[in-house]
Amino acid sequence: MIPESLVSKLSLSPRAHLWARSFDGSYSERPVYYVRFRSEGNDLSAIRCIAANRSNVLVGRNVLNRFIVTLDGRNLRFDLQPA
């Protein structure tokens, strides 16, 4: 899930629509976008996502399942390696 502000900044065009359920249990029809995801030197193309009124990116299992993620809470660090 990406911030709605990125849709115009990246000139994204919707490719489809889907029904999404929010944290409060309500449903809304949202446009689907495909984006390129780059982090820690890893590059994934054609990642399906929706946009929402938020200020950060919410990375879903469809992306996380491609990596081994190590969280180091004490040192406020994380490591991301291809699976």
ZATIDREN-401296 format. One line per 10 residues: for each residue x, y, z of N, C-alpha, C. Coordinates in nm, 2 decimals, padded with zeros to 4 digits. Example, Ala and Ser with C-alpha at 12.3 -4.5 7.8 and 13.67 -1.06 7.14 Angstrom:
// ZATIDREN-401296
01.32 -00.57 00.78 01.23 -00.45 00.78 01.32 -00.33 00.78 ~ 01.28 -00.22 00.71 01.37 -00.11 00.71 01.29 00.00 00.79
END
This chain:
// ZATIDREN-401296
00.09 -00.12 00.00 00.00 00.00 00.00 00.09 00.12 00.00 ~ 00.06 00.22 -00.09 00.14 00.34 -00.10 00.06 00.46 -00.06 ~ 00.12 00.57 -00.03 00.04 00.69 00.00 -00.02 00.74 -00.13 ~ -00.14 00.80 -00.12 -00.21 00.85 -00.24 -00.13 00.96 -00.31 ~ -00.05 01.03 -00.23 00.03 01.14 -00.29 00.13 01.09 -00.39 ~ 00.17 00.96 -00.38 00.27 00.91 -00.47 00.21 00.88 -00.61 ~ 00.08 00.86 -00.61 00.01 00.83 -00.74 00.04 00.94 -00.84 ~ 00.02 01.06 -00.80 00.04 01.17 -00.90 00.19 01.20 -00.92 ~ 00.27 01.19 -00.81 00.41 01.21 -00.82 00.48 01.12 -00.92 ~ 00.43 00.99 -00.92 00.49 00.89 -01.00 00.42 00.87 -01.14
00.31 00.95 -01.16 00.23 00.94 -01.28 00.17 00.80 -01.30 ~ 00.12 00.74 -01.19 00.07 00.61 -01.20 -00.07 00.61 -01.26 ~ -00.10 00.50 -01.34 -00.23 00.48 -01.40 -00.29 00.36 -01.34 ~ -00.42 00.36 -01.30 -00.48 00.24 -01.25 -00.49 00.13 -01.36 ~ -00.46 00.01 -01.32 -00.47 -00.11 -01.41 -00.59 -00.19 -01.39 ~ -00.65 -00.18 -01.27 -00.77 -00.26 -01.24 -00.83 -00.20 -01.11 ~ -00.93 -00.26 -01.05 -00.99 -00.22 -00.92 -01.01 -00.35 -00.84 ~ -01.00 -00.33 -00.71 -01.03 -00.44 -00.62 -01.10 -00.39 -00.49 ~ -01.17 -00.48 -00.42 -01.23 -00.44 -00.30 -01.13 -00.47 -00.19 ~ -01.11 -00.36 -00.10 -01.01 -00.37 00.01 -01.08 -00.35 00.14
-01.04 -00.42 00.24 -01.10 -00.41 00.37 -01.00 -00.33 00.46 ~ -01.05 -00.23 00.53 -00.97 -00.15 00.62 -00.96 -00.21 00.76 ~ -00.88 -00.15 00.84 -00.87 -00.20 00.98 -01.00 -00.19 01.06 ~ -01.09 -00.10 01.02 -01.22 -00.10 01.09 -01.32 -00.19 01.04 ~ -01.28 -00.27 00.94 -01.37 -00.37 00.88 -01.45 -00.33 00.76 ~ -01.45 -00.20 00.73 -01.53 -00.15 00.62 -01.45 -00.18 00.49 ~ -01.53 -00.19 00.38 -01.48 -00.22 00.24 -01.49 -00.10 00.15 ~ -01.39 -00.09 00.07 -01.40 00.02 -00.04 -01.33 -00.03 -00.16 ~ -01.38 00.01 -00.28 -01.32 -00.03 -00.40 -01.21 00.06 -00.43 ~ -01.09 00.01 -00.46 -00.97 00.08 -00.47 -00.90 00.05 -00.61
-00.84 00.15 -00.67 -00.77 00.13 -00.79 -00.64 00.05 -00.76 ~ -00.60 -00.03 -00.86 -00.48 -00.11 -00.84 -00.37 -00.05 -00.93 ~ -00.25 -00.04 -00.88 -00.14 00.01 -00.95 -00.02 -00.09 -00.95 ~ 00.07 -00.08 -01.05 00.18 -00.16 -01.05 00.31 -00.07 -01.04 ~ 00.39 -00.10 -00.94 00.51 -00.02 -00.92 00.64 -00.10 -00.91 ~ 00.75 -00.03 -00.92 00.88 -00.09 -00.91 00.92 -00.07 -00.76 ~ 00.96 -00.18 -00.69 01.00 -00.17 -00.55 01.15 -00.19 -00.54 ~ 01.22 -00.09 -00.48 01.36 -00.10 -00.46 01.39 -00.07 -00.32 ~ 01.47 -00.16 -00.25 01.51 -00.14 -00.11 01.64 -00.22 -00.09 ~ 01.73 -00.15 -00.02 01.85 -00.22 00.02 01.92 -00.29 -00.10
01.92 -00.23 -00.21 01.99 -00.29 -00.33 01.91 -00.39 -00.40 ~ 01.79 -00.42 -00.36 01.70 -00.52 -00.42 01.60 -00.45 -00.51 ~ 01.57 -00.51 -00.62 01.48 -00.44 -00.72 01.37 -00.54 -00.76 ~ 01.25 -00.51 -00.74 01.14 -00.59 -00.78 01.05 -00.51 -00.87 ~ 01.02 -00.56 -00.99 00.93 -00.49 -01.08 00.79 -00.54 -01.08 ~ 00.69 -00.46 -01.12 00.55 -00.50 -01.13 00.49 -00.55 -01.00 ~ 00.51 -00.48 -00.89 00.45 -00.51 -00.76 00.31 -00.45 -00.76 ~ 00.21 -00.53 -00.74 00.07 -00.48 -00.73 00.04 -00.41 -00.60 ~ -00.02 -00.29 -00.61 -00.05 -00.22 -00.48 -00.17 -00.13 -00.50 ~ -00.22 -00.09 -00.39 -00.33 00.01 -00.39 -00.28 00.13 -00.31
-00.35 00.25 -00.32 -00.31 00.37 -00.26 -00.41 00.40 -00.15 ~ -00.36 00.47 -00.04 -00.45 00.50 00.07 -00.40 00.64 00.13 ~ -00.49 00.70 00.21 -00.45 00.82 00.27 -00.36 00.79 00.39 ~ -00.23 00.79 00.36 -00.13 00.76 00.46 00.00 00.83 00.42 ~ 00.10 00.83 00.51 00.22 00.91 00.49 00.34 00.81 00.46 ~ 00.32 00.68 00.48 00.43 00.58 00.46 00.38 00.47 00.37 ~ 00.47 00.38 00.34 00.44 00.26 00.26 00.42 00.14 00.35 ~ 00.32 00.07 00.33 00.29 -00.06 00.40 00.33 -00.17 00.31 ~ 00.43 -00.24 00.34 00.48 -00.35 00.26 00.41 -00.48 00.30 ~ 00.35 -00.54 00.20 00.27 -00.66 00.23 00.35 -00.79 00.22
00.28 -00.90 00.25 00.34 -01.03 00.24 00.38 -01.07 00.10 ~ 00.31 -01.01 00.00 00.35 -01.04 -00.14 00.49 -00.99 -00.17 ~ 00.54 -00.89 -00.10 00.68 -00.84 -00.11 00.77 -00.91 -00.01 ~ 00.73 -00.91 00.12 00.81 -00.97 00.22 00.84 -01.12 00.20 ~ 00.76 -01.19 00.14 00.78 -01.33 00.12 00.90 -01.36 00.02 ~ 00.95 -01.25 -00.04 01.06 -01.27 -00.14 01.19 -01.24 -00.07 ~ 01.19 -01.21 00.06 01.31 -01.17 00.14 01.32 -01.24 00.27 ~ 01.44 -01.25 00.32 01.47 -01.28 00.46 01.49 -01.15 00.54 ~ 01.40 -01.12 00.63 01.40 -01.00 00.70 01.45 -01.02 00.85 ~ 01.56 -00.96 00.89 01.61 -00.97 01.02 01.59 -00.83 01.09
01.52 -00.83 01.20 01.49 -00.71 01.28 01.58 -00.71 01.40 ~ 01.65 -00.60 01.42 01.74 -00.58 01.54 01.68 -00.46 01.62 ~ 01.58 -00.49 01.70 01.51 -00.38 01.77 01.60 -00.30 01.86 ~ 01.69 -00.37 01.93 01.78 -00.30 02.03 01.86 -00.19 01.96 ~ 01.91 -00.22 01.84 01.99 -00.12 01.77 01.91 -00.04 01.66 ~ 01.78 -00.06 01.66 01.69 00.01 01.56 01.74 -00.01 01.42 ~ 01.77 -00.14 01.38 01.82 -00.17 01.25 01.74 -00.29 01.19 ~ 01.75 -00.30 01.06 01.69 -00.42 01.00 01.78 -00.46 00.88 ~ 01.77 -00.58 00.84 01.85 -00.63 00.73 01.76 -00.70 00.63 ~ 01.77 -00.68 00.51 01.68 -00.74 00.40 01.77 -00.81 00.30
01.75 -00.94 00.29 01.83 -01.02 00.20 01.73 -01.10 00.11 ~ 01.76 -01.12 -00.02 01.68 -01.20 -00.11 01.66 -01.34 -00.05 ~ 01.54 -01.40 -00.06 01.51 -01.53 -00.01 01.57 -01.64 -00.10
END
